[in-house]
Amino acid sequence: MTYFYVDRRGRRQGLAAELLHAAIAYAPEHGADAVEGYPVAIGDRPPMDLYHGTVGLFTRADFEVVERRGAARALVRRKIARAG
């Protein structure tokens, strides 16, 4: 997951989490055994910088932080069972 787009009118309503959960459900049906994301730490970032998702968004969905990329970025991964 590289970014999420939620229209300004729909923000702060849990839509990014719904999109993330939909991607998790979609991935094994198409042969994936993991889902990765590249979120940012919230810190003092303006809302425009949060389109990658936040570390908290991913960790609440059972992703693990695999690697920190500086103070503000991370690589997260969630292993999933393939369908079938």
Buried (B, 14 or more C-beta within 10 A) or exposed (E): BEEBEBEEEEEEEEBBBEBBEEBBEEBBEEEBEEBBBBBBBEEEEEEEEBEBBBBEBBBEBEBEEEEEEEEBBBBBBBEBEEEE
